[in-house]
Amino acid sequence: MGLRKEGQKDPRYMLLGEVQEARAVSRKPGVRERKVERPVYRDVEETHPSGCGPDYAHLPQETLLQIFQQTQPASQYECDTSVAIGPRNPWLQNLLTKKALALVCRSWCGPATEVLYADIVLRRTGQVAALARTFREYRPTDSDRENLPHLVRRISLDACVVVPMFAEVVREDLEFVLQACTHLQSFSCRAVEGFSVADLSSCFHYYVSLDPTETGLSFPQVQAIEGMRERQLHLAPPAMCFGRITPLLASAAYLAKLSLGTFPDWDESELELATLPSLYFPLLEDLQLPFTRPHKGLQDYVCARWRLPALVALTLTDCYEYTTRRLLEAHGAQLKYLHFHKSHYSNVKAQTAASLSIFSQLGHLCPAVEHLVIPALHAQSADVRSPTLRYLDFLCFHDPSFLEITLSETAHVPRLTSTRSIRYGEIFFPRACHPSLIPADRPDMQIVHFFKYRRVVQTRTFVKYDGGKTAQHLYYEEGEEIDDSDDDSDSWKTVYEGEEGEGDDEGDVHEVKAKPMLEDEGSLFEPSSGSEDETSDDDSDSWSASGDEPALPQNYEEDPELQNDRDAARRYLLERFSFSQRCAFLTGDADEEDEDKKEAEGVKMQTAVSVEGQDARPSSGM
């Protein structure tokens, strides 16, 4: 083995110019070349404790953290957490990037872990149990910059389907997670779309319980999280649910953004103001509220019992404009953004006249407003009077490029610089496609956005979808099939087409009871024994029962006594989640394993054929 002389540089850490110069010197005329045995270098981790080269090893952790944070999406609107189109959507690609950064080397592990845990999305009950177990068993070391739960800044509970028998366990684990994440700034909960009370029939094995006391959406034991800055609750609650979530709203005094989704039964029953607490949000800047039925008491509650001294952005969904006068009188003094989204009209003439009176008094109700978004019904006669208004948007259901906008002769908007028509779509379109993005000296400029897997074109006069281009045109090549293996919707519902000759020509679609992810047969689910050989190759996201924990019986789902044992229920969730991870639930690893098996089988077949051919070939000595 060749050895380096004293002062000689290691070729691994030589610059390209130094390597070329060394080679040139060795090839000078008169110098006899000789073969030198290449040294056997040690592993990088043995040479440098950090696991990286010297340049990367000496980068400050703060610098690495800033670099890693720059890999995250610049716009919060362009990174949707849905996995409906497969693994090539921006959010999943970003998640893979964050996981890869944490696996590069030890010196990157700290800042990469901070970026990885900053934003957590939970879709399955097993993920909730696994996250809670990780936080319970976490023991900080001297090298840790912060405790692991303190790194979490945002948690999203996105369409998480809860089986009734695990409701209490999920509630306890989620409460523990919220208590442990003391630096949490945002909590978002979105129920499964399309579910209502009528859908909870016996034909579904998995369902979403709409009662917050059953699903863990109400956390009376969670103490006030002072760092909480944002909460988005997109729930499908039963009657009187708004009264039940008031403790959740009151638990964060430093809330900066609150978004309550719109559902038909949100305020089905009248609210009793005497039983509801007064809410004070000193830092709340952005508020979204549904006013489907203003006479039920929700509007009175917000007007009379809410204090919002810092409110600057207000979005009202499913409301009549003329019913919001009291709300604007109570909380409109500091508003700069006012948005009326998806208003319904039963008496168009009467409500139009009443709504126009609101717009004519806008300068008095909202003296600081700069951006107003209203339905296109008022596009031909908008009598808007505001000395501070700069941007005026109209929402329309048809192609916005053909909408003619004409203000009333009595309108008074001296600072108005932009009037646009926007196609009805996502509620964030007016702000995500802000008029200021197009400079005044470039009126023909177009900007293409990617929201919710759709192309959105923004010009100076309109915002609309780009010719129906969807995810297939954005993230997949022409002719390439969309890989929807990441869509886990089949875990709770199964659809099949009718056989030929039954129903319609194209086949009927029936909803049937979905099979559980883990069947009762032992061949499909065998709890691990906890041995090192069995768990050493598992992914880091896998959990298995430890050696001192007894294996769960395979008839767990049929034994009511075991279902009452919360420890057993929690272990069952972890085992099921671990099973789905080991079986390549997203099918990516499974495809690679299948290819490896096929390749190995092909090699065996070729070897067998060659051996048979040699046996069949006549011997030369015969």
Helices and strands as residue ranges (DSSP letters): G 11-13, H 16-26, H 44-47, H 54-57, H 61-69, G 76-78, H 90-101, H 106-118, E 119-124, H 125-137, G 148-151, E 154-161, G 164-166, H 167-180, E 186-190, G 197-199, H 212-215, E 230-234, H 241-244, H 246-250, E 257-260, G 273-275, E 279-280, E 286-290, G 294-296, H 298-305, E 306-307, E 313-317, G 321-324, H 325-331, E 337-341, H 348-360, H 362-365, E 371-375, G 376-378, E 391-396, G 400-402, E 418-423, H 429-432, G 435-437, E 447-451, E 454-458, E 462-465, H 471-475, G 488-491, E 494-497, E 509-512, H 532-535, G 556-558, H 560-563, H 566-582, H 588-616
